[in-house]
Amino acid sequence: MQSTGSALLVVEAQSRLLAACLTGRLRRPSQDRMLASVTAELHAARERWGHRQPHRRIDVDQYLRQVTRDLKGVRKATPLAGRRVLVTGAAGTIGRALGARFTELGARVVGLDLHADASAPVPVMGCDLTDPESVTKGVEEAVWLLGGGVDVLVNNAGRGGPAPAELRPSAEVHAQLDLNLLGAWDVTVAPLPHFERARGRVVFIASRMAVLPCRRPPRTGTRCGWRPARTWA
């Protein structure tokens, strides 16, 4: 897809459209109607951009307006109704968005962050994930606020920064490992009995900084490159 604007807006719109279709909240048009629509759109794209991959080109403003019209009147899904969700790093940009979105989907959400945040869309309690005592206390309070259990833990808290692989690990590297690895490990173990009873789920969110690179064997006539190691979520 080649857009006249940001691709992220288009991808999000496509995700909402697909989710509404897969959950049965939006019925697809007939095959004849869809064929007529894409034929007309392809013709319009050729008129505007010529014959160089017109099927990939979209006008972002026009596309977003169309998706908004398609989703108008679609009832909101609440697939997480009754679920109890714990989110770490809940006071940050992504954490706040996760809290708001989970709440919108019907879940009951409590967040943990280094500092409590009364302005967040969900209750956020102060908790230092690199301190085992703080983790134990924070998880216990969160479980109490959630009504005595946890169904989903989202390990969103993390620390990123430059960590050149050709240099020895610095204090920043150790701080990253303490939070991104050991902190996430500790906060996952703390509510484990609740996960077992609820058959719960644990989700890890990682940026590209958190992906460990592994060396690709050099090939004759090619440069030696990097590829990400396999990651699990």
Secondary structure, DSSP 8 states (H G I E B T S, - for coil): -EESS-HHHHHHHHHHHHHHHHTTSS----HHHHHHHHHHHHHHHHHHHTTSSGGGEE-HHHHHHHHHHHHTT-----TTTT-EEEEESTTSHHHHHHHHHHHHTT-EEEEEESS-BTTSSS-EEE--TT-HHHHHHHHHHHHHHTTS--SEEEE---------TTS---HHHHHHHIIIIIIHHHHHHTTHHHHHHHT-EEEE---GGGS-EEE----TTS---EEE-----
